[in-house]
Amino acid sequence: MSVTAAAQRLLQEARSEDNRAQRLRTDVPEQAWDEERHHVNLIVWAAAHIPDLPPLALLFHVPNGGKREQRVSRSGQRYSPEAARLLRMGTRTGYPDLALDHPIHGRAGLRLELKSLTGTLRPDQRAWIVHLRHAGYHADAAWGWRDARRVLLEYFLPAPPATRWTPRSKTPLDDHPLPPLGHK
Protein backbone atom coordinates (compact mmCIF):
# COMPACT_ATOMS: atom_id res chain seq x y z
CA MET A 1 0.00 0.00 0.00
CA SER A 2 1.32 3.46 -0.89
CA VAL A 3 2.07 6.07 1.77
CA THR A 4 -0.80 8.21 0.48
CA ALA A 5 -3.29 5.32 0.59
CA ALA A 6 -2.16 4.29 4.07
CA ALA A 7 -2.52 7.87 5.32
CA GLN A 8 -5.99 8.14 3.78
CA ARG A 9 -7.09 4.92 5.50
CA LEU A 10 -5.65 5.99 8.87
CA LEU A 11 -7.26 9.43 8.53
CA GLN A 12 -10.67 7.84 7.95
CA GLU A 13 -10.13 5.64 11.02
CA ALA A 14 -9.02 8.64 13.08
CA ARG A 15 -12.05 10.71 12.06
CA SER A 16 -14.35 7.81 12.93
CA GLU A 17 -12.62 7.33 16.30
CA ASP A 18 -12.79 11.07 17.05
CA ASN A 19 -16.50 11.22 16.20
CA ARG A 20 -17.15 8.22 18.44
CA ALA A 21 -15.14 9.76 21.30
CA GLN A 22 -17.06 13.01 20.95
CA ARG A 23 -20.43 11.24 20.77
CA LEU A 24 -19.67 9.09 23.84
CA ARG A 25 -17.90 12.03 25.54
CA THR A 26 -14.81 9.94 26.22
CA ASP A 27 -12.75 12.90 24.96
CA VAL A 28 -13.94 15.19 27.80
CA PRO A 29 -10.96 14.46 30.10
CA GLU A 30 -8.62 15.61 27.30
CA GLN A 31 -9.89 19.15 27.80
CA ALA A 32 -7.97 19.31 31.08
CA TRP A 33 -4.74 17.78 29.71
CA ASP A 34 -1.61 19.89 29.53
CA GLU A 35 0.43 20.17 26.34
CA GLU A 36 2.85 17.44 27.44
CA ARG A 37 0.07 14.87 27.77
CA HIS A 38 -1.17 15.67 24.26
CA HIS A 39 2.40 15.25 22.95
CA VAL A 40 2.78 11.87 24.62
CA ASN A 41 -0.57 10.65 23.25
CA LEU A 42 0.37 11.69 19.72
CA ILE A 43 3.79 10.03 19.88
CA VAL A 44 2.32 6.80 21.34
CA TRP A 45 -0.28 6.75 18.55
CA ALA A 46 2.38 7.41 15.86
CA ALA A 47 4.70 4.71 17.21
CA ALA A 48 1.87 2.18 17.16
CA HIS A 49 1.13 3.00 13.50
CA ILE A 50 4.67 2.91 12.05
CA PRO A 51 3.97 -0.56 10.53
CA ASP A 52 0.98 0.97 8.67
CA LEU A 53 2.73 4.22 7.72
CA PRO A 54 6.55 3.83 7.88
CA PRO A 55 7.40 7.57 7.52
CA LEU A 56 5.90 8.07 11.01
CA ALA A 57 9.24 6.69 12.24
CA LEU A 58 10.74 10.04 11.18
CA LEU A 59 8.50 12.06 13.53
CA PHE A 60 10.41 13.64 16.40
CA HIS A 61 10.01 16.22 19.14
CA VAL A 62 12.18 19.34 19.12
CA PRO A 63 13.12 20.03 22.77
CA ASN A 64 13.04 23.83 22.61
CA GLY A 65 10.42 24.57 25.22
CA GLY A 66 9.15 22.87 28.29
CA LYS A 67 9.49 23.30 31.97
CA ARG A 68 13.06 23.66 33.16
CA GLU A 69 14.47 23.63 36.67
CA GLN A 70 14.56 27.14 38.10
CA ARG A 71 17.19 28.56 40.43
CA VAL A 72 17.49 31.88 42.21
CA SER A 73 20.60 33.99 41.58
CA ARG A 74 22.46 35.92 44.28
CA SER A 75 20.56 39.01 43.18
CA GLY A 76 17.25 37.21 43.73
CA GLN A 77 16.34 36.68 40.07
CA ARG A 78 14.99 33.34 38.86
CA TYR A 79 16.81 31.62 36.02
CA SER A 80 17.23 28.22 34.44
CA PRO A 81 20.80 26.99 33.93
CA GLU A 82 19.59 24.41 31.39
CA ALA A 83 17.63 26.98 29.37
CA ALA A 84 20.67 29.31 29.35
CA ARG A 85 22.90 26.45 28.16
CA LEU A 86 20.45 25.50 25.40
CA LEU A 87 20.26 29.11 24.21
CA ARG A 88 24.06 29.29 24.04
CA MET A 89 23.97 26.11 21.93
CA GLY A 90 21.61 27.74 19.41
CA THR A 91 18.15 26.74 20.60
CA ARG A 92 15.59 29.12 19.10
CA THR A 93 12.47 30.06 21.02
CA GLY A 94 9.18 29.42 19.31
CA TYR A 95 10.41 26.74 16.89
CA PRO A 96 7.64 24.16 16.33
CA ASP A 97 7.44 21.22 18.73
CA LEU A 98 7.29 18.41 16.19
CA ALA A 99 9.17 17.73 12.97
CA LEU A 100 8.76 15.15 10.25
CA ASP A 101 11.52 15.17 7.64
CA HIS A 102 9.79 13.27 4.85
CA PRO A 103 9.37 15.33 1.68
CA ILE A 104 6.17 14.46 -0.18
CA HIS A 105 3.90 16.10 -2.77
CA GLY A 106 6.22 19.10 -3.18
CA ARG A 107 6.39 19.84 0.55
CA ALA A 108 9.83 19.84 2.19
CA GLY A 109 8.63 18.42 5.49
CA LEU A 110 6.20 19.01 8.33
CA ARG A 111 6.66 21.33 11.31
CA LEU A 112 3.88 21.30 13.87
CA GLU A 113 3.33 23.39 16.97
CA LEU A 114 1.13 21.32 19.29
CA LYS A 115 -0.89 23.24 21.87
CA SER A 116 -3.25 22.09 24.59
CA LEU A 117 -6.93 22.53 23.78
CA THR A 118 -6.85 25.92 25.51
CA GLY A 119 -3.35 26.97 24.41
CA THR A 120 -2.51 30.03 22.31
CA LEU A 121 0.29 30.75 19.85
CA ARG A 122 2.98 33.16 20.98
CA PRO A 123 4.37 35.75 18.51
CA ASP A 124 7.67 33.85 18.14
CA GLN A 125 5.76 30.63 17.33
CA ARG A 126 3.70 32.45 14.70
CA ALA A 127 6.92 33.87 13.20
CA TRP A 128 8.46 30.41 12.80
CA ILE A 129 5.32 29.04 11.16
CA VAL A 130 5.33 31.89 8.62
CA HIS A 131 9.04 31.53 7.84
CA LEU A 132 8.90 27.74 7.53
CA ARG A 133 5.93 27.98 5.16
CA HIS A 134 7.93 30.33 2.96
CA ALA A 135 10.79 27.79 3.01
CA GLY A 136 8.54 25.06 1.56
CA TYR A 137 7.49 23.24 4.72
CA HIS A 138 3.96 22.53 5.77
CA ALA A 139 4.08 24.39 9.08
CA ASP A 140 1.06 24.83 11.29
CA ALA A 141 -0.37 24.65 14.78
CA ALA A 142 -2.71 22.01 16.18
CA TRP A 143 -4.84 22.11 19.30
CA GLY A 144 -4.79 18.77 21.07
CA TRP A 145 -3.38 15.43 20.01
CA ARG A 146 -6.40 14.51 17.87
CA ASP A 147 -6.06 17.67 15.77
CA ALA A 148 -2.29 17.06 15.50
CA ARG A 149 -2.96 13.50 14.33
CA ARG A 150 -5.24 14.84 11.58
CA VAL A 151 -2.62 17.41 10.46
CA LEU A 152 0.04 14.70 10.45
CA LEU A 153 -2.06 12.32 8.34
CA GLU A 154 -3.29 15.06 5.99
CA TYR A 155 0.36 15.97 5.33
CA PHE A 156 0.78 12.71 3.38
CA LEU A 157 -2.18 13.41 1.07
CA PRO A 158 -1.70 15.09 -2.35
CA ALA A 159 -4.01 18.04 -1.55
CA PRO A 160 -2.36 20.50 0.82
CA PRO A 161 -3.63 20.14 4.40
CA ALA A 162 -6.05 22.78 5.59
CA THR A 163 -4.20 25.28 7.75
CA ARG A 164 -5.29 25.79 11.34
CA TRP A 165 -3.57 29.19 11.69
CA THR A 166 -3.23 31.89 9.04
CA PRO A 167 -1.44 35.23 9.44
CA ARG A 168 -3.70 38.26 9.09
CA SER A 169 -1.11 40.40 7.33
CA LYS A 170 -0.48 40.58 3.58
CA THR A 171 3.28 40.86 4.34
CA PRO A 172 3.66 38.18 7.02
CA LEU A 173 7.47 37.88 6.82
CA ASP A 174 7.84 41.57 7.71
CA ASP A 175 5.26 41.37 10.50
CA HIS A 176 6.70 38.21 12.08
CA PRO A 177 10.44 38.64 12.74
CA LEU A 178 12.25 35.59 14.08
CA PRO A 179 13.72 35.75 17.57
CA PRO A 180 17.47 36.49 17.50
CA LEU A 181 19.96 33.66 17.80
CA GLY A 182 21.11 33.01 21.38
CA HIS A 183 18.39 35.05 23.09
CA LYS A 184 15.07 34.44 24.78
Secondary structure as GFF3:
##gff-version 3
##sequence-region A 1 184
A	DSSP	alpha_helix	3	24	.	.	.	ID=ss1
A	DSSP	three_ten_helix	28	32	.	.	.	ID=ss2
A	DSSP	alpha_helix	35	48	.	.	.	ID=ss3
A	DSSP	three_ten_helix	54	58	.	.	.	ID=ss4
A	DSSP	beta_strand	59	61	.	.	.	ID=ss5
A	DSSP	beta_strand	71	72	.	.	.	ID=ss6
A	DSSP	beta_strand	78	79	.	.	.	ID=ss7
A	DSSP	alpha_helix	81	88	.	.	.	ID=ss8
A	DSSP	beta_strand	98	100	.	.	.	ID=ss9
A	DSSP	beta_strand	110	115	.	.	.	ID=ss10
A	DSSP	alpha_helix	123	134	.	.	.	ID=ss11
A	DSSP	beta_strand	138	143	.	.	.	ID=ss12
A	DSSP	alpha_helix	145	155	.	.	.	ID=ss13
A	DSSP	alpha_helix	172	175	.	.	.	ID=ss14
###
